[in-house]
């Protein structure tokens, strides 16, 4: 069941003099900035939200795949175990990915397999849409800074068909300009809001699993 959680940028006050005197499209700049603010809040909840008055985050909704022996490190065999804890149907799906934060990628780039070959492989022109992406052990990955770090007891790595995480957007981002509310301060308020929800589609086949660091 996907409901609707309301996200708000909270009011941002702008002096009327600034709106009158600026040579740039300040309203457009504010709209973009408030959209980013809402997007960051949503991403945090889509990642680790507990489902209570907020989305059920993919980390929370994922199931156990592997427990690392270390509280602060990950080994190549542990990644292999995590991969094979996921059903082969999901391992071959177009949406299969790793997900972790950038500091975890930094550590994984230093790992090698049994033949001393790096697990991380650079793609070809990966910054372009038609280029081959960078991979970890042959799988694409997503950097998400709201993922937990490699810290004792935390779920630092996800693997599986990430496309099974569904987001319901009830509205586009709505921008409101409040001309009267702060008129006595000679200011205008801008406020953005959006309604959305998210959850992992899992009918018991567990398309996304996590690696958790040893407590």
C-alpha positions in Angstrom: 0.0 0.0 0.0 1.4 3.3 -1.1 0.1 6.4 0.7 1.1 10.0 0.5 3.5 11.9 2.8 3.7 15.6 2.5 7.2 17.2 2.1 7.7 20.9 2.6 10.7 23.2 2.0 9.5 25.4 4.9 9.2 29.1 4.1 12.2 31.0 2.7 12.0 34.7 3.2 13.3 37.1 0.5 13.5 40.9 0.8 11.3 42.7 -1.7 14.2 45.0 -2.5 16.3 42.0 -3.6 13.4 40.8 -5.9 13.2 44.3 -7.4 16.8 45.0 -7.9 18.3 41.6 -9.0 19.2 41.1 -12.6 18.8 37.3 -12.5 15.6 35.3 -12.4 15.6 34.9 -8.6 12.2 33.2 -8.4 13.4 30.5 -10.8 16.6 30.0 -8.8 14.6 29.7 -5.5 12.2 27.2 -7.1 15.2 25.0 -8.2 16.8 25.3 -4.8 13.6 24.4 -2.9 13.1 21.4 -5.3 16.6 20.2 -4.4 15.8 20.6 -0.7 12.6 18.5 -1.0 14.4 15.9 -3.1 17.1 15.4 -0.5 14.5 14.9 2.2 12.7 12.4 0.1 15.8 10.5 -0.8 16.7 10.2 2.9 13.3 8.7 3.6 13.3 6.4 0.5 16.6 5.1 1.8 16.2 4.7 5.5 12.6 5.8 6.4 10.9 3.6 9.0 7.4 3.7 7.3 5.9 5.7 10.2 4.5 8.9 8.7 7.2 8.5 6.1 8.1 6.1 3.3 9.4 2.6 4.1 13.0 3.0 3.0 14.7 0.4 0.8 17.3 -0.3 3.5 14.5 -1.1 6.0 12.5 -3.1 3.5 15.4 -5.2 2.3 16.1 -8.6 3.8 19.3 -10.1 5.2 21.7 -11.4 2.7 25.1 -11.5 4.5 26.7 -10.4 7.8 30.3 -9.2 7.4 32.9 -10.6 9.8 34.2 -7.1 10.5 32.4 -4.1 11.9 34.1 -1.7 9.5 35.3 -3.6 6.5 34.0 -5.9 3.7 35.7 -8.7 1.9 35.4 -10.1 -1.7 33.9 -13.4 -0.5 31.3 -11.5 1.5 30.2 -9.6 -1.6 30.0 -12.9 -3.5 27.8 -14.4 -0.8 25.6 -11.3 -0.9 25.1 -11.6 -4.6 24.2 -15.3 -4.5 21.8 -14.7 -1.6 19.6 -13.0 -4.2 17.4 -15.1 -6.6 19.1 -15.6 -10.0 16.0 -14.0 -11.7 16.7 -10.7 -9.9 20.5 -11.0 -10.4 19.9 -11.0 -14.2 17.2 -8.3 -14.2 17.9 -5.0 -15.9 17.5 -3.2 -12.6 20.1 -5.2 -10.7 22.5 -2.9 -8.9 24.7 -2.5 -5.8 23.9 0.5 -3.7 26.2 2.1 -1.1 27.6 5.5 -0.1 30.7 7.0 -1.6 33.0 6.1 1.3 32.0 2.5 0.9 32.9 2.6 -2.8 36.3 4.0 -1.8 36.9 0.9 0.3 35.5 -1.5 -2.3 37.8 0.0 -5.0 40.8 -1.5 -3.0 39.4 -5.0 -3.0 40.8 -7.7 -5.4 39.5 -11.2 -6.3 41.4 -14.4 -5.8 43.6 -13.6 -8.9 44.5 -10.2 -7.5 42.2 -8.4 -10.1 40.4 -5.3 -8.8 36.7 -5.8 -8.2 36.1 -2.2 -9.4 36.3 -1.8 -13.2 36.1 1.5 -14.9 33.5 1.8 -17.7 34.2 3.2 -21.2 33.0 6.8 -21.5 30.7 6.1 -18.5 29.7 9.7 -18.2 27.8 9.4 -21.5 24.4 7.8 -21.9 25.7 5.2 -24.4 28.9 4.4 -22.5 29.6 1.3 -20.4 29.2 2.0 -16.7 31.7 1.4 -13.9 31.1 -1.9 -12.2 31.8 -3.8 -8.9 32.4 -7.5 -9.6 30.7 -7.1 -12.9 27.6 -5.3 -11.6 26.6 -1.7 -11.9 26.2 0.4 -8.7 24.4 3.4 -7.4 26.0 5.9 -5.0 23.5 7.0 -2.4 24.9 9.3 0.3 22.0 8.5 2.6 23.1 4.8 2.8 24.6 3.9 6.2 28.4 3.8 6.4 30.5 0.7 7.2 29.8 0.9 10.9 29.1 -1.8 13.4 25.5 -3.1 13.1 24.6 -1.0 10.1 23.4 -2.2 6.7 26.1 -0.7 4.5 25.5 -2.4 1.1 22.4 -3.3 -0.8 22.2 -5.6 -3.8 19.4 -6.7 -6.0 16.8 -5.5 -8.4 16.5 -1.9 -7.3 13.7 -1.2 -9.8 11.4 -3.1 -7.4 11.4 -0.1 -5.1 8.3 1.9 -6.2 7.7 5.6 -5.7 4.3 7.1 -5.8 4.3 10.8 -6.7 0.8 12.3 -6.0 1.7 15.8 -7.2 4.5 17.7 -8.9 6.4 20.1 -6.7 4.1 23.1 -6.0 5.7 26.5 -5.4 3.7 29.1 -3.5 4.6 32.8 -3.2 3.2 34.4 0.0 3.0 38.1 -0.7 1.0 39.2 2.3 2.1 37.1 5.3 5.4 38.9 5.8 4.5 42.2 4.2 5.1 44.1 7.4 8.7 43.0 7.2 8.9 44.0 3.6 9.6 40.4 2.6 8.1 37.7 0.4 8.0 34.1 1.4 8.5 31.2 -1.0 7.2 27.7 0.0 7.4 24.5 -1.9 5.7 21.2 -1.2 5.1 17.7 -2.7 3.3 14.6 -1.7 4.8 11.2 -2.3 5.5 7.7 -0.8 7.7 4.7 -1.5 8.1 1.0 -0.6 9.8 -2.1 -1.9 7.6 -4.5 -3.9 8.3 -7.8 -2.2 5.9 -10.7 -2.4 8.2 -12.9 -0.4 10.9 -13.4 -3.1 13.2 -10.7 -1.6 14.5 -8.8 -4.7 16.8 -6.7 -2.6 19.1 -7.9 0.1 21.6 -6.2 2.4 25.0 -6.8 3.8 25.2 -5.8 7.5 28.4 -5.0 9.4 29.2 -7.2 12.4 27.9 -5.6 15.6 
